Amino acid sequence: MNELNRFQLAAVKRTAQTVKSLRRQLAKKQEEIQKAAKDILDITALIETWETPIKQLTGGLTSEEVLKSLTVSQIEGELPTSNREVEEVQEEEGPYEEEDSSRKSLFPQSSR
């Protein structure tokens, strides 16, 4: 390394001072990138865990690929379309359905 005169040394110090904050920013961004890369790996592993049984069932297709290959009519064919397939619910009168004159109404009807 060459011997620096005082003006050159002053320029080196100013440059180091200016670059110091940039180096901190760079280190911070590199940490964020490493954290994001780890998150990506974790999410990818989780997706693979869920998709593995589907791939085995469908011969290598993912759930999205299977759904994209189905037509709308095939998907709707899975849903009940007639009233016969849906169980009817019988309405039963509750114990408070009848008008009880002993109870006072909380919201009296206005005579408008």
C-alpha positions as protocol buffer text, in pm:
chain_id: "A"
residue {
  index: 1
  type: MET
  ca { x: 0 y: 0 z: 0 }
}
residue {
  index: 2
  type: ASN
  ca { x: 125 y: 344 z: -91 }
}
residue {
  index: 3
  type: GLU
  ca { x: 190 y: 607 z: 167 }
}
residue {
  index: 4
  type: LEU
  ca { x: -106 y: 848 z: 171 }
}
residue {
  index: 5
  type: ASN
  ca { x: -65 y: 1219 z: 228 }
}
residue {
  index: 6
  type: ARG
  ca { x: -299 y: 1395 z: 465 }
}
residue {
  index: 7
  type: PHE
  ca { x: -538 y: 1508 z: 187 }
}
residue {
  index: 8
  type: GLN
  ca { x: -571 y: 1156 z: 53 }
}
residue {
  index: 9
  type: LEU
  ca { x: -620 y: 1020 z: 405 }
}
residue {
  index: 10
  type: ALA
  ca { x: -894 y: 1279 z: 466 }
}
residue {
  index: 11
  type: ALA
  ca { x: -1067 y: 1170 z: 142 }
}
residue {
  index: 12
  type: VAL
  ca { x: -1049 y: 805 z: 255 }
}
residue {
  index: 13
  type: LYS
  ca { x: -1203 y: 893 z: 593 }
}
residue {
  index: 14
  type: ARG
  ca { x: -1488 y: 1092 z: 433 }
}
residue {
  index: 15
  type: THR
  ca { x: -1558 y: 807 z: 193 }
}
residue {
  index: 16
  type: ALA
  ca { x: -1557 y: 554 z: 477 }
}
residue {
  index: 17
  type: GLN
  ca { x: -1799 y: 771 z: 676 }
}
residue {
  index: 18
  type: THR
  ca { x: -2032 y: 806 z: 377 }
}
residue {
  index: 19
  type: VAL
  ca { x: -2021 y: 435 z: 289 }
}
residue {
  index: 20
  type: LYS
  ca { x: -2069 y: 319 z: 650 }
}
residue {
  index: 21
  type: SER
  ca { x: -2448 y: 378 z: 647 }
}
residue {
  index: 22
  type: LEU
  ca { x: -2474 y: 221 z: 302 }
}
residue {
  index: 23
  type: ARG
  ca { x: -2295 y: -90 z: 429 }
}
residue {
  index: 24
  type: ARG
  ca { x: -2543 y: -113 z: 719 }
}
residue {
  index: 25
  type: GLN
  ca { x: -2832 y: -84 z: 473 }
}
residue {
  index: 26
  type: LEU
  ca { x: -2675 y: -354 z: 258 }
}
residue {
  index: 27
  type: ALA
  ca { x: -2631 y: -589 z: 555 }
}
residue {
  index: 28
  type: LYS
  ca { x: -2992 y: -528 z: 661 }
}
residue {
  index: 29
  type: LYS
  ca { x: -3123 y: -602 z: 310 }
}
residue {
  index: 30
  type: GLN
  ca { x: -2913 y: -921 z: 291 }
}
residue {
  index: 31
  type: GLU
  ca { x: -3064 y: -1037 z: 622 }
}
residue {
  index: 32
  type: GLU
  ca { x: -3413 y: -968 z: 487 }
}
residue {
  index: 33
  type: ILE
  ca { x: -3332 y: -1166 z: 172 }
}
residue {
  index: 34
  type: GLN
  ca { x: -3207 y: -1461 z: 378 }
}
residue {
  index: 35
  type: LYS
  ca { x: -3520 y: -1451 z: 595 }
}
residue {
  index: 36
  type: ALA
  ca { x: -3744 y: -1434 z: 286 }
}
residue {
  index: 37
  type: ALA
  ca { x: -3558 y: -1726 z: 128 }
}
residue {
  index: 38
  type: LYS
  ca { x: -3610 y: -1931 z: 445 }
}
residue {
  index: 39
  type: ASP
  ca { x: -3981 y: -1841 z: 448 }
}
residue {
  index: 40
  type: ILE
  ca { x: -4009 y: -1948 z: 84 }
}
residue {
  index: 41
  type: LEU
  ca { x: -3851 y: -2284 z: 163 }
}
residue {
  index: 42
  type: ASP
  ca { x: -4083 y: -2335 z: 462 }
}
residue {
  index: 43
  type: ILE
  ca { x: -4395 y: -2249 z: 261 }
}
residue {
  index: 44
  type: THR
  ca { x: -4284 y: -2471 z: -28 }
}
residue {
  index: 45
  type: ALA
  ca { x: -4232 y: -2763 z: 211 }
}
residue {
  index: 46
  type: LEU
  ca { x: -4578 y: -2707 z: 361 }
}
residue {
  index: 47
  type: ILE
  ca { x: -4738 y: -2700 z: 16 }
}
residue {
  index: 48
  type: GLU
  ca { x: -4560 y: -3022 z: -78 }
}
residue {
  index: 49
  type: THR
  ca { x: -4679 y: -3186 z: 243 }
}
residue {
  index: 50
  type: TRP
  ca { x: -5040 y: -3109 z: 154 }
}
residue {
  index: 51
  type: GLU
  ca { x: -5007 y: -3187 z: -218 }
}
residue {
  index: 52
  type: THR
  ca { x: -4826 y: -3525 z: -185 }
}
residue {
  index: 53
  type: PRO
  ca { x: -5142 y: -3731 z: -121 }
}
residue {
  index: 54
  type: ILE
  ca { x: -5321 y: -3554 z: -407 }
}
residue {
  index: 55
  type: LYS
  ca { x: -5030 y: -3622 z: -642 }
}
residue {
  index: 56
  type: GLN
  ca { x: -5035 y: -3990 z: -545 }
}
residue {
  index: 57
  type: LEU
  ca { x: -5411 y: -4005 z: -599 }
}
residue {
  index: 58
  type: THR
  ca { x: -5408 y: -3828 z: -936 }
}
residue {
  index: 59
  type: GLY
  ca { x: -5084 y: -3960 z: -1081 }
}
residue {
  index: 60
  type: GLY
  ca { x: -4872 y: -3652 z: -1025 }
}
residue {
  index: 61
  type: LEU
  ca { x: -5121 y: -3370 z: -1071 }
}
residue {
  index: 62
  type: THR
  ca { x: -5156 y: -3099 z: -809 }
}
residue {
  index: 63
  type: SER
  ca { x: -5491 y: -2993 z: -670 }
}
residue {
  index: 64
  type: GLU
  ca { x: -5489 y: -2676 z: -882 }
}
residue {
  index: 65
  type: GLU
  ca { x: -5416 y: -2873 z: -1199 }
}
residue {
  index: 66
  type: VAL
  ca { x: -5701 y: -3112 z: -1125 }
}
residue {
  index: 67
  type: LEU
  ca { x: -5947 y: -2830 z: -1060 }
}
residue {
  index: 68
  type: LYS
  ca { x: -5840 y: -2642 z: -1373 }
}
residue {
  index: 69
  type: SER
  ca { x: -5895 y: -2953 z: -1583 }
}
residue {
  index: 70
  type: LEU
  ca { x: -6252 y: -2998 z: -1457 }
}
residue {
  index: 71
  type: THR
  ca { x: -6530 y: -2817 z: -1634 }
}
residue {
  index: 72
  type: VAL
  ca { x: -6785 y: -2610 z: -1450 }
}
residue {
  index: 73
  type: SER
  ca { x: -7055 y: -2868 z: -1512 }
}
residue {
  index: 74
  type: GLN
  ca { x: -6840 y: -3141 z: -1356 }
}
residue {
  index: 75
  type: ILE
  ca { x: -6785 y: -2931 z: -1046 }
}
residue {
  index: 76
  type: GLU
  ca { x: -7153 y: -2837 z: -1020 }
}
residue {
  index: 77
  type: GLY
  ca { x: -7248 y: -3203 z: -1071 }
}
residue {
  index: 78
  type: GLU
  ca { x: -7101 y: -3270 z: -728 }
}
residue {
  index: 79
  type: LEU
  ca { x: -7343 y: -3031 z: -560 }
}
residue {
  index: 80
  type: PRO
  ca { x: -7703 y: -3120 z: -474 }
}
residue {
  index: 81
  type: THR
  ca { x: -7930 y: -2965 z: -734 }
}
residue {
  index: 82
  type: SER
  ca { x: -8278 y: -3085 z: -647 }
}
residue {
  index: 83
  type: ASN
  ca { x: -8488 y: -3050 z: -336 }
}
residue {
  index: 84
  type: ARG
  ca { x: -8499 y: -3427 z: -300 }
}
residue {
  index: 85
  type: GLU
  ca { x: -8129 y: -3440 z: -218 }
}
residue {
  index: 86
  type: VAL
  ca { x: -8155 y: -3174 z: 51 }
}
residue {
  index: 87
  type: GLU
  ca { x: -8315 y: -3269 z: 379 }
}
residue {
  index: 88
  type: GLU
  ca { x: -8620 y: -3061 z: 462 }
}
residue {
  index: 89
  type: VAL
  ca { x: -8626 y: -2890 z: 798 }
}
residue {
  index: 90
  type: GLN
  ca { x: -8956 y: -2904 z: 982 }
}
residue {
  index: 91
  type: GLU
  ca { x: -9043 y: -2583 z: 1160 }
}
residue {
  index: 92
  type: GLU
  ca { x: -9173 y: -2638 z: 1508 }
}
residue {
  index: 93
  type: GLU
  ca { x: -9345 y: -2378 z: 1715 }
}
residue {
  index: 94
  type: GLY
  ca { x: -9145 y: -2278 z: 2017 }
}
residue {
  index: 95
  type: PRO
  ca { x: -9292 y: -2224 z: 2362 }
}
residue {
  index: 96
  type: TYR
  ca { x: -9295 y: -1847 z: 2310 }
}
residue {
  index: 97
  type: GLU
  ca { x: -9464 y: -1839 z: 1972 }
}
residue {
  index: 98
  type: GLU
  ca { x: -9809 y: -1774 z: 2117 }
}
residue {
  index: 99
  type: GLU
  ca { x: -9896 y: -1423 z: 2227 }
}
residue {
  index: 100
  type: ASP
  ca { x: -9847 y: -1403 z: 2600 }
}
residue {
  index: 101
  type: SER
  ca { x: -10048 y: -1118 z: 2748 }
}
residue {
  index: 102
  type: SER
  ca { x: -9860 y: -1144 z: 3077 }
}
residue {
  index: 103
  type: ARG
  ca { x: -9536 y: -1041 z: 2908 }
}
residue {
  index: 104
  type: LYS
  ca { x: -9493 y: -677 z: 2830 }
}
residue {
  index: 105
  type: SER
  ca { x: -9337 y: -590 z: 2500 }
}
residue {
  index: 106
  type: LEU
  ca { x: -8994 y: -434 z: 2518 }
}
residue {
  index: 107
  type: PHE
  ca { x: -9062 y: -244 z: 2200 }
}
residue {
  index: 108
  type: PRO
  ca { x: -9415 y: -109 z: 2199 }
}
residue {
  index: 109
  type: GLN
  ca { x: -9553 y: -50 z: 1855 }
}
residue {
  index: 110
  type: SER
  ca { x: -9607 y: 313 z: 1772 }
}
residue {
  index: 111
  type: SER
  ca { x: -9938 y: 421 z: 1621 }
}
residue {
  index: 112
  type: ARG
  ca { x: -9816 y: 583 z: 1302 }
}
